[in-house]
Amino acid sequence: MTNNISYGNLYIVPTPIGNYNDITQRALAILNKVDFILSEDTRKTGILLKYFNINNKLYSYYEFNEYKQTINVIKSLQNGKNIALVSDAGTPLINDPGYRIVQLCRTKFNNTIKIIPLGGPCAAILALSASGLPTNRFCYEGFLSKKKNKRIKRLQELKFEYRTLIIYESKHRILNCLYDIKNIFGENRYIVIAKDLTKKWENIHGDTVFNLINWINLDKNRLKGEIVLIVQGYNQTVIINNNDKIIKILYELKKELSTKTAIKIVSQIYKIKKNILYKLIISKNID
């Protein structure tokens, strides 16, 4: 017996994060033709649709109605409806609701409901591409916890992460976050702050976390807007060469101990490779 069931498609549609000119022709075509659009914030999406003269049904899908709406969406897809999923801005599901719908489509329906992602803007990738930090390996952390203790714990776990880190932060917590990074990663860790990407007030600024904090404190307007932090990954050679504390300890130990013993002690305390410490002693002329 032939199965004549024809399921609908779920389109993952990125929308501009600031500059409306970044929307693609394909995104506009999909938003026009689907049976309805599922949006995290119908007010924001409504403004976007109005700007492009798109008259389509718009339904909300956010954290607090996610379970109920997931069931409704799956039923609609089963009935052959085509649906577009958008977020407030940028690529859906990146720190936004939508995961449960996609997961159910993949698992419960064994790929019979097609998930069709479209290309488009993503603040994390835009900031990374303009940071000047390594892009071959990176780690996306999204928003760190609002609670200081949890934020500190997570940063401690990330202290020795060698990949470039991508962190989202709000204007209300950015300074607290930077102070925590300084205290845990060290004041010389290089960070790029990307603010209001693609908008009129776009600003991308990189410096050590120590200097970055001072830069923000000089002008609190630099706190405004949507912020992405691109944080240099842990690099023993770079970080140790700029760590005055480690250099001072080696200098003091060398007064009383052999080079080999001084290196062994510092290596055990700071979990630093011995060959890196040996190169440091030579480069800094520590005798």
C-alpha positions as CSV (number, residue, x, y, z in Angstrom):
1,M,0.0,0.0,0.0
2,T,1.5,3.4,-1.0
3,N,1.8,6.1,1.6
4,N,0.4,9.3,0.1
5,I,1.2,11.4,3.2
6,S,2.9,14.6,2.1
7,Y,4.5,16.5,5.0
8,G,5.3,20.2,4.9
9,N,8.8,21.7,5.0
10,L,10.3,23.6,7.9
11,Y,12.5,26.5,6.7
12,I,15.2,28.0,9.0
13,V,15.3,31.6,7.8
14,P,18.0,34.0,9.0
15,T,17.0,37.7,9.2
16,P,19.2,40.8,9.3
17,I,20.8,41.6,12.7
18,G,20.7,45.3,11.9
19,N,21.0,46.3,8.3
20,Y,17.9,45.2,6.4
21,N,20.0,45.1,3.1
22,D,21.6,41.9,4.4
23,I,18.4,39.9,3.8
24,T,18.7,37.5,0.9
25,Q,16.3,37.2,-2.0
26,R,15.8,33.6,-1.1
27,A,14.7,34.5,2.4
28,L,12.2,37.0,1.1
29,A,10.8,34.4,-1.3
30,I,10.4,31.9,1.4
31,L,8.8,34.3,3.9
32,N,6.3,35.2,1.2
33,K,5.3,31.7,0.1
34,V,5.1,29.7,3.3
35,D,1.7,29.0,5.0
36,F,2.8,30.9,8.1
37,I,5.9,32.3,9.9
38,L,7.0,31.3,13.4
39,S,8.7,34.1,15.2
40,E,10.4,34.6,18.6
41,D,9.2,38.2,18.8
42,T,6.2,38.9,16.5
43,R,6.6,42.7,17.0
44,K,10.1,42.8,15.7
45,T,9.4,40.4,12.9
46,G,6.2,42.3,12.1
47,I,8.3,45.4,11.5
48,L,10.6,43.5,9.2
49,L,7.8,42.0,7.2
50,K,6.1,45.4,6.8
51,Y,9.3,46.9,5.5
52,F,9.4,44.3,2.7
53,N,5.7,44.4,2.1
54,I,5.2,40.8,3.2
55,N,1.7,40.0,4.3
56,N,1.8,36.6,6.0
57,K,0.5,34.9,9.1
58,L,2.8,35.4,12.1
59,Y,2.7,33.2,15.3
60,S,4.9,33.5,18.3
61,Y,7.4,30.8,19.5
62,Y,9.4,31.7,22.5
63,E,10.8,30.1,25.7
64,F,7.6,30.0,27.7
65,N,5.3,28.6,25.0
66,E,7.9,26.5,23.3
67,Y,6.4,23.1,24.4
68,K,2.8,23.9,23.4
69,Q,3.8,25.5,20.1
70,T,6.1,22.7,19.2
71,I,3.1,20.3,19.3
72,N,1.1,22.7,17.1
73,V,3.9,23.2,14.6
74,I,4.5,19.4,14.2
75,K,0.8,18.9,13.6
76,S,0.8,21.6,10.9
77,L,3.8,20.1,9.3
78,Q,2.1,16.7,9.3
79,N,-0.9,18.3,7.6
80,G,1.4,19.5,4.7
81,K,1.9,23.1,5.9
82,N,5.1,24.8,5.0
83,I,6.5,26.9,7.9
84,A,9.3,29.5,8.2
85,L,11.1,29.8,11.6
86,V,12.8,33.1,12.3
87,S,14.4,34.6,15.4
88,D,14.6,38.2,16.6
89,A,17.5,38.7,14.3
90,G,20.2,36.6,12.7
91,T,20.2,32.8,12.3
92,P,17.5,31.0,14.3
93,L,18.4,28.5,17.0
94,I,21.7,30.2,17.7
95,N,21.0,31.1,21.4
96,D,17.3,31.2,20.5
97,P,14.3,28.8,20.7
98,G,13.7,26.3,17.9
99,Y,15.8,23.3,18.8
100,R,12.9,21.2,20.0
101,I,11.0,21.5,16.8
102,V,14.0,20.5,14.7
103,Q,14.9,17.7,17.0
104,L,11.4,16.2,16.8
105,C,11.4,16.5,13.0
106,R,14.6,14.6,12.9
107,T,13.9,11.9,15.4
108,K,10.2,11.2,15.6
109,F,9.5,11.5,11.9
110,N,12.8,9.9,10.7
111,N,13.7,12.8,8.4
112,T,10.3,12.7,6.5
113,I,9.8,16.3,7.5
114,K,12.4,18.3,5.6
115,I,14.4,20.9,7.5
116,I,15.7,23.4,5.0
117,P,18.2,26.0,6.4
118,L,18.9,29.2,4.5
119,G,22.2,31.1,4.5
120,G,22.3,34.5,6.2
121,P,23.6,36.7,9.0
122,C,24.9,35.4,12.4
123,A,26.5,37.9,14.8
124,A,28.9,35.3,16.3
125,I,30.4,34.5,12.9
126,L,30.5,38.1,11.7
127,A,32.4,39.1,14.9
128,L,34.8,36.2,14.6
129,S,35.6,37.0,11.0
130,A,36.5,40.6,11.8
131,S,38.4,39.8,15.0
132,G,41.8,38.9,13.7
133,L,42.0,36.0,16.1
134,P,42.3,32.3,14.9
135,T,39.2,31.1,13.1
136,N,40.2,27.6,12.2
137,R,39.0,26.4,15.6
138,F,36.6,28.2,17.9
139,C,34.2,27.6,20.7
140,Y,30.8,29.2,21.0
141,E,29.6,29.8,24.6
142,G,26.6,32.1,24.0
143,F,25.6,34.0,27.1
144,L,27.4,33.3,30.3
145,S,25.3,33.0,33.5
146,K,23.7,36.1,35.0
147,K,24.8,34.8,38.4
148,K,28.4,35.7,39.3
149,N,29.3,32.4,40.9
150,K,28.1,30.4,38.0
151,R,29.8,32.8,35.5
152,I,33.1,32.5,37.4
153,K,32.9,28.8,37.6
154,R,32.4,28.5,33.8
155,L,35.2,30.9,33.1
156,Q,37.5,28.9,35.3
157,E,36.6,25.8,33.2
158,L,37.4,27.8,30.1
159,K,40.7,29.3,31.3
160,F,42.9,26.8,29.4
161,E,40.6,26.4,26.3
162,Y,43.0,26.9,23.4
163,R,40.3,27.6,20.8
164,T,39.0,31.2,20.2
165,L,36.0,31.8,22.4
166,I,32.8,33.5,21.3
167,I,30.7,35.0,24.1
168,Y,27.5,37.0,23.9
169,E,27.0,39.6,26.7
170,S,24.4,42.3,27.5
171,K,25.3,45.9,28.1
172,H,24.2,45.5,31.8
173,R,26.8,42.8,32.5
174,I,29.6,43.4,30.1
175,L,31.9,45.2,32.6
176,N,31.4,42.5,35.3
177,C,32.1,39.8,32.7
178,L,35.3,41.6,31.6
179,Y,36.5,42.0,35.2
180,D,35.9,38.3,35.8
181,I,37.8,37.4,32.6
182,K,40.7,39.6,33.8
183,N,40.8,38.0,37.2
184,I,40.7,34.4,35.8
185,F,42.4,34.6,32.4
186,G,44.9,37.3,33.3
187,E,44.9,41.0,32.4
188,N,46.9,40.4,29.1
189,R,44.3,38.1,27.4
190,Y,43.4,39.7,24.1
191,I,39.7,40.3,23.4
192,V,37.8,41.9,20.6
193,I,34.5,43.5,21.4
194,A,32.1,43.8,18.5
195,K,29.1,46.0,19.1
196,D,26.0,46.7,17.0
197,L,27.3,44.8,14.0
198,T,25.9,45.9,10.6
199,K,24.2,48.9,12.2
200,K,25.0,52.6,11.9
201,W,26.9,52.5,15.3
202,E,28.9,49.4,14.6
203,N,32.2,49.3,16.5
204,I,34.8,46.6,16.6
205,H,37.6,47.2,19.0
206,G,40.4,44.8,20.2
207,D,42.9,45.1,23.1
208,T,44.0,43.3,26.2
209,V,41.2,42.8,28.7
210,F,42.9,45.3,31.0
211,N,43.0,48.0,28.4
212,L,39.5,47.1,27.2
213,I,38.0,47.8,30.6
214,N,39.7,51.2,30.7
215,W,38.6,51.9,27.2
216,I,34.9,51.3,28.2
217,N,35.2,53.2,31.4
218,L,36.4,56.3,29.5
219,D,33.1,56.4,27.6
220,K,30.1,54.5,29.0
221,N,28.3,54.9,25.6
222,R,30.6,52.0,24.6
223,L,28.4,49.8,26.8
224,K,25.3,50.4,24.6
225,G,24.0,48.0,22.0
226,E,24.3,44.3,21.3
227,I,27.7,42.9,22.2
228,V,29.8,39.9,21.0
229,L,33.1,39.1,22.7
230,I,35.8,37.2,20.8
231,V,38.4,36.0,23.3
232,Q,41.9,34.8,22.5
233,G,42.3,31.2,23.3
234,Y,44.8,30.0,25.8
235,N,48.3,30.1,24.4
236,Q,51.1,29.3,26.9
237,T,53.9,31.0,25.0
238,V,52.1,34.3,24.4
239,I,50.4,34.5,27.8
240,I,53.5,33.5,29.8
241,N,55.8,35.9,27.9
242,N,53.5,38.7,29.1
243,N,53.1,37.4,32.7
244,D,55.2,39.5,35.0
245,K,54.3,37.4,38.0
246,I,55.7,34.2,36.5
247,I,58.9,36.0,35.3
248,K,59.4,37.4,38.8
249,I,59.0,34.0,40.5
250,L,61.5,32.4,38.1
251,Y,63.9,35.3,38.8
252,E,63.7,34.8,42.6
253,L,63.9,31.0,42.4
254,K,67.0,31.2,40.1
255,K,68.8,33.1,42.8
256,E,68.8,30.1,45.1
257,L,68.2,27.1,42.8
258,S,69.4,25.6,39.6
259,T,67.6,26.4,36.3
260,K,66.2,22.8,36.1
261,T,64.8,23.0,39.7
262,A,63.3,26.4,39.2
263,I,61.6,25.3,36.0
264,K,60.3,22.1,37.6
265,I,58.7,24.1,40.5
266,V,57.0,26.7,38.3
267,S,55.9,24.0,35.9
268,Q,54.1,22.1,38.6
269,I,52.5,25.1,40.2
270,Y,51.2,26.7,36.9
271,K,50.8,23.6,34.7
272,I,53.2,25.1,32.2
273,K,55.4,23.0,29.9
274,K,59.0,23.0,30.9
275,N,60.3,23.7,27.4
276,I,58.3,26.9,27.3
277,L,59.7,28.1,30.7
278,Y,63.2,27.3,29.5
279,K,62.7,29.5,26.4
280,L,61.3,32.2,28.6
281,I,64.4,32.2,30.8
282,I,66.6,32.6,27.7
283,S,64.4,35.3,26.1
284,K,64.2,37.3,29.3
285,N,67.8,36.8,30.3
286,I,66.7,35.5,33.7
287,D,69.9,34.7,35.7
